[in-house]
């Protein structure tokens, strides 16, 4: 696929960039000319993706990091700045859902420990990553923060209420942070994917679930990570410079607003 190099010279961090959708985000940002930091809990996957992208001739840095750990995120920002001299884009993709699976059950059967884990990674992790990176962007007086929510936050489907609640929190977080960082010329936006076949080795049950989800869409096919890349690059590029505090739903016309 031909790309336009819209991010030439930019530096992008992708949390959870070692698997699934995050890996696809990292590759497309690199294709568009960005120097990319893979921030990933799974150290082996982190290094593997960094090596794969580097082999294509792109500048990539792999940094193992747990987004629940403020010190690790601060170190990630420092390593990124030391290596590349700036940070222009932060994609808050790390989440507990697919790579780290969670229960699909009713609200009263969720283990409180699992609830806390989902909130720690999906919400607190996004907040801490922004805290680590925002000072660099504030000093530059420019930056793009792209949070990842979920179409389930709009539908409010039953099951996995902890995940849905965490992604609903990201919608409000995006709006509030956009107002706080606007004076620094930093854009904060959000992508809300629909049900996406992001698992690297999906079993028949997962594939069937994705097929069932596609039936309520206007565009009736299974969504893949590649369907999200256009929205990502748009929000990361100068083409969205006057857009902030917004959520772009990418789900094939399932939820319309």
N, C-alpha and C positions, 0 to 999 in steps of 0.2 A: 504494500500500500504506500502510495506517495504521501509524504508529509511536507509541511510548509516551513518547518524550522521556526515556528512562532515563539519558541522559548529559548532561542539561541542566547547564550551567555548567562542564563538564569540558573539558580541553584535551588533544587527542590528536595524536600525531605518527605518520604512516604513512610508513615508508621504502619507496621504490619505489612511491609513490602515484600515479604518472603514467600507468600502463598496467595493463591486465588486471585481475587480482584486486585489486591494490593500489588501483586507481582505484575499484573497487566497495566496498572497505573504507572508503575515505575518504568516499565519498558516504553510506554508511549511518551512519557515525559522525556526520556532519553532520546527517543526518535525525533522529538520536536526540538532537540538541541540543548536541553537542560543537562546540567551536571546533577547527578542524582545520589541522594543518601538513602540507603535501605536501612531503616530502623526496625528491627525485628527481634521478637522474643526468642524464636528458634534460631540459635546461633548457626547451625549447619545450613539451614535454608537461607539465612542472611548472607553467608559467604558464597553459597552456591549461586544465588541470583546475582550477586555482585560480580562474580567471576563470569557468568554467562553474558551479562551486559557489557562488561569490560572487554570480553573477547570480540564483541561487535565493533569495538573502537570507541565506545562511549566512556566518559569519565564518571566513575561510580565509586562510592565509598560504602562499605557495609559496616554497620554499627549495631552489635547486639544490645538490645535495650528492652527493659520491662517498663511499660508506660505508667505503671503504678508507682514507680520509684522516681522521686523528684531528682535525686542526685544523678541517677543514670541519664535522665533526660537533659539535665544541665550539661553533663559530660558530652552527650550527643551533639548538643548545640555548639559547644566549644570545639569539638573535633571537626564539625562541619565548617565552622568559621575558620579554623586553622588551615584546613585543607583547601577550601574554595574561596575564602575571603568575604563571603556574604551569604545570606539566606533570603531567598525571594518567595518561596512557595512552601507551605506546610500542608500536607494532606493527612488529615487525622482519620486514618483508615483502620487502625488496630481496634479489634473488638472481639469479644467472646461471642461466638455463634457457630461458625462452620469449622475452622481449624481446631478450635477448642470447643467441642460440642456442649450443648446445654439441653436440659429437659424440655420436652414438648408436653406439658401437662397443665392442669388447672392451677389457678392462683394459690389454692389452699394446700397443694401438694408440693410446692417448690420448697426445697431446703433453704433455710435462711442463709446458710453459708454460700450457696450458689447465687442467691439474690445479691449478696454483698459483692461477690466476685464480678458479676455482670456490671454492677454499678461502678465498681472500682476501675475496671478496664474501660468500659464504654463511655462513662461520663467523667469520672475523675481523671482518667488517663488523657482524655481530650483537653481538659482544663490544664493539667500539668504540662502537656506538650506545648500548649499556647503560651504558658508562663515562661517556658524555657526559651522559646523562639522569639516572642514578641519584642523583647528589648533590642534585639538585633534589627528587626524591621523598623522599630521606632527610631532608632539611630539613623537608619537609611532613609526614613520617611517614605517607605514604600514596602509593599508586601501583599501576598495573597494567601489567606488561610481558607482552606476548603475542608469543611467538616462533612462526615458521612453519616446520614441518618438512615431512614428506611421507610418505604411506602407503608409498612405495617403501622407506623405511628399515625397515619391518616385513617386507615381502615379500622383500627382497633379490634382486630380479629382475636378470638379467644385462643388461649394457649400461649406459652412463652411470654406471659405478661411482664416479666422482669426485663426481657429484651426489648419489648415494645415500649415500656416505660422509659428505658434508658435512651432509646432513639427519639422519643418525644422530648426528652430533656435537651437533646442536641438541637432541636428546632428552636427552643427558647434561648439556649446558650448562644447560638449563632446570631440571633437578633440583638441580644444584649451586648455581646462582644463587638459587633459591628459598630454600635453606637459609641462604645468606649474607645475604639481604635481609629475611628473616622478622622479625627484631627491629625493623625499621623499618616494619612493617605494609605491606610491599610484596608484592603477589602476582605470582608469575612462573609463567605457564602456557604451553601450546603447543597449536597446532592442526596436525593432520596431514591435509591434504587428500588425496583420491584424485586420480586422473587427471582433470584439469579442463580444459574447453574455454575457456581464458583468452586465447587468441590473438585479437587484434582483427580480423584478416583471415585466418582460417585457410584453407589450401589443402585440396584434396581428400585429400591424404595425411594431414594432421593430423586432419581430421574422421574419416577411416576408423580411425586409431589410437585416437581417443577412443571410437568406437563399439565397437571390439574390446575395449577396457578395460571397457566397461560389461557385457559378457557374463558376467563372473565375479562381478558384484554381486548381492546380494539384490534391490535395487531397480534393475532393468535399464533404465537410461536414462543418457544422457550427463550428467555433472556439469557445472554452470555455476558461475561465481563467486557467484551469488546463493544457492547452496546452503550457502555458508560463513558467511553474514552473521549468522545467528541465533547460531551458536557464538561469533563474534567479539563481538557485543554482550553476550552473557551473560558472557564472561570479562572484558569491559571494565567491566561494571556492578557495582553493589553486591550483586547477586544471587549473585555468586561470591566474596564476601568471605572465606569460610572454605575456599576451594579454592586450593591452591598446589602447584607442582611436578608438575602433572599434564599429560598429553597427551590431547587430545580428538580422536579419529579421526573425520573426516567424509568418508566415502567410499561411502555407500549400502550398507553392509554387506558390503564386500569383505573387509576384515580385521577380525576380532572378537577381543577380548581382555578 
